[in-house]
Amino acid sequence: MTTTRFLSRPVFRPRRLLLVSGMLVIGLLASACGGGGDATEQSDAGKGGGDTLEKLGCGACHGDEDGVGPSLVGVFGSEETLEGGETVKVDAAYLERSILEPQADLVAGFTTKMPLTNVSDTELASILVYLEELK
């Protein structure tokens, strides 16, 4: 477990990047090999990420369009406007930072502040796969 998430500058973690990238590739390959199935089908990694989000209670705030936090449905690959007016592409790097440093990039229009979460590298990678597969 690292304590770097409380530093003012993000720390480059090549091992985490490799793990997250590998999980994303596995998730993409698994969804591509699934044929023309239902849009809600998810890889095992994606299901694990969904389970982790449920365990952490994330759906209480991120459940739908009327939640106190941004909806997670279809968020991967979209663009969000931040409090300062900057627009960002929602990719794995942005989501990782948002999960590990929730006060770093606040989405405009949402006043409730997300608490810090303590997730392992494996849980984080699974959450990212889940969000990428969530349509």
N, C-alpha and C positions, 0 to 999 in steps of 0.2 A: 504494500500500500504506500502511495506517495503522499507527501504533504505539500507538494508544489502547487496545488490548486489555490493556495492562499497567497501566493506571490503576486506582485503587481504585474509582472510580465509572464506571458505563457512560456512554458519550457518545451522545447522541441523534444519529442519522445519518439525516436525512430522505431523502437520495438512496438509501441502502441500503434503507430502509423501502419506498420507492417501487418499487425493483427487486424486492425480495422479494415485495411485494404483487402486482405485475404478473405475476411468474412463477407465484404461487399461483393467480391468476385464470386465467391461460392453461392451467395444469395442470388446474384444475377444469373449464373449458370443454372442453378436449380429452377428458377422461374422460367428461364428460356427453354429448358428441357421438358417442362411440364405440358407443352402443347397448348392448345387453345382453351385452357380451362378457365374457370371462374376468376374474375379480377380479385376476389378476396382470398384466393389460394396463397399460401405462404410457405416458404422454405422452413426447415426445422429451426434454423437460426432466427428467422423472422418470428416464428411462434415463440421462441425463447425470449425475444425482445419484447413481444407483446405481454408475455407473462411477467417480465420484470417491470414493465410500466404499470401493469395492474397491481403488482405487489407493492410498488411505491406509491400508489394512489394518484398517479398522474392524470387519470381520466376525470378526476374531480374538478380540475381547472381547464384541462385541454380536451374535454369531451366532445364539444360540438361548436358550431359557429357562435353560439350565445354564451360560451364559457368566459371565465375571467382571464384565461390565457388563450393564445392563438390555437386554433384547431390544428390537429396533427394530420388530418385526412388530406392527402394530396400536397402536403407541405414540401416534401422533398422535390427539389428541382424548380420550385416556385421562386418568386422574388418577394421580399418583405421590405417594408419601409421602417426604418428605425426611428427612435425618438428624435434624433438630431436631424432627420430628413434624408439621411443616406439610404440608398437602396442596396440590398445585399441579395446574392443568389443563395438559396438555402441548399447547401451541399453538405457532405459528411463533415468537413472541417468546421463549417458554421454551426451545425448541430452539436458536434462534440464540444465546442467552446460554450454553446448555450446551455448544455447539460452540466458541464464542469464548472463554468463561471457564469451562472445565470444572470448576474447583474451587468455583465460586460456589454452586451448588445441588446437593448430593450426594444421590443417591437412597439411601434407607435400605436396609441389607442388603448393600451393595456396598462392599468395602474397597479395591479396586484403584482408584487415582486415574488418571483419563484425562489423557494428556499434552496440551499445547497443540498445536493444529493451525493450520497456515498455509493458509487457503483464501481465494480471491478472493471478491468479492461475488457474481459470477456462479456460482461453484461452490457457495457457500452457498445461494443461491436455488434451485439445482437439487437440492441435498440436501434442502431443505425440501419441495420438490414431491415428490421420491421418497418421503420419509417420510409425507407426507399420503396418497399413493396406495398405500402398502404396507399390505396387509390381512393 
